[in-house]
Amino acid sequence: MNHLKIILLIFLFINYKVQAQQKNSIEILPGAYQTSEYFNLLKSKRVAVFANHTSTINRTHLIDTLKKSGINVLKIFAPEHGFRGRADAGEKLGNSIDSITQIPIISLYGKKLKPTNFELEDIDILIFDIQDVGVRFYTYISSLQYLIESAIENDKIIIVLDRPNPNGFYVDGPVLEKEFTSFVGMQTVPIVYGMTIGEYAKMLIGEKWIDWKMMRKVDDKISFGEALGFEKTRNNFKLIVIPCKNYTHKSKYELPIKPSPNLPNMASVYWYPTTCLFEGTVVSEGRGTDFPFCNFGHPTYSKKLFSFTPTSRVGAAAPKFKNQICFGWNVFNSTEFILKELNKQIQLKYLIDAYNLFEHKDSFFLHPKSDLQENYFFNKLAGNSKLMNQLIAKKTAIEIRLSWQKKLIEFKKIRKKYLLYQDFE
């Protein structure tokens, strides 16, 4: 009898393990893959696509799939890093022609951030399909806002093909204050906001965060809140989000394609919310190395620390301290170790250590031409001037994190209203 019990327990354990493995092996499919959900909407329509190199179905670019299916794609709008994703951060790109499809490419990064009314005159439907990383200063959500504004202003349908958020399993960081609004932070959200780009689009409309003063064309008799149910707010404007399959905010989604030149691996993606803040300082954030955002340091730090030398390469033509030896930190490791170290929060210890160890503290933060707090690039990234002043005042990580909590709680309540997927808490 005891033997039978043991055999039964072994069987149940094996069965449990098999089911767990099967559950974990379920493939997460981005919204673009759900062609049956949106192809019919595109038939006989004139289409413009906001896309880059991550806009793929399997390994085939979305543009190629649409063209092969007879969809009339008239133009491509391209974000930061360009349509093929090779440009440096901040590099200004001009318009061009896609060499494969011969479709015109219109750059929406630099001086021009949104389509003109003329460029949308011959368009019926806009598609937005880009892999985001869920960090406020990663500029694709700013581009999304401008595209939605253009769709409303020009009375167009916009379809957002949702993609999983690799940092979508937590919410953390200071919430942006309005006076620090810029292209690297347009809304009052924390650095890590825990939403997919489709959920974020819903929140932009639902919270009326769009630039409504500019939207005089929209019928005031119809509530913008109705757009949450994808109802028309005028004759044609509609937001349609095509959701992912098998994704939740507990998922640890590994990106099949690097989203930009300086996020080449998951270690960089996971550290990016923390170490991108070094872009607002004299410290190298590791651009021009094999491990950007995992290597960071400065030539004047102790030579006993980890050393690295930034060099010119694709996506980092002129990195900080090009061809100079820097000393600092290397946090590149297995994703399992990194996730455990991060513990679902921005890690302040490296920022605090980097500031405290820097000899000439008056020059640690990059100074703007004017000395206004809102013009410091570090403050634009942080979303306020408090973090910079807390570092100068040598506040502890615990003290700094406590100062975020009230606004984080308020944001989480807003966020919950727009989630399309099971949450992490």
Secondary structure by P-SEA (a helix, b strand, c coil): caaaaaaaaaaaaaaaaaaaaaaaaccccccccccccccccccccbbbbbcccccccccccaaaaaaaacccccbbbbccccccccccccbbbbbbcccccccbbbbcccccccccccccccccbbbbbbbbcccccccaaaaaaaaaaaaaaabbbbbbbbbbbcccccccccccccccccccccccccccccccaaaaaaaaaaacccccccccccccccccccccccccccccbbbbbbcccccccccccccccccccccccaaaaaacccccccccccccccccccccccbbbccccccccbbbbbbbccccccccccccccccccccccaaaaaaaacccccaaaaaaaaaacccccccccccccccccccaaaaaaccaaaaaaaaacccaaaaaaaacaaaaaaaaaaaacccccccc
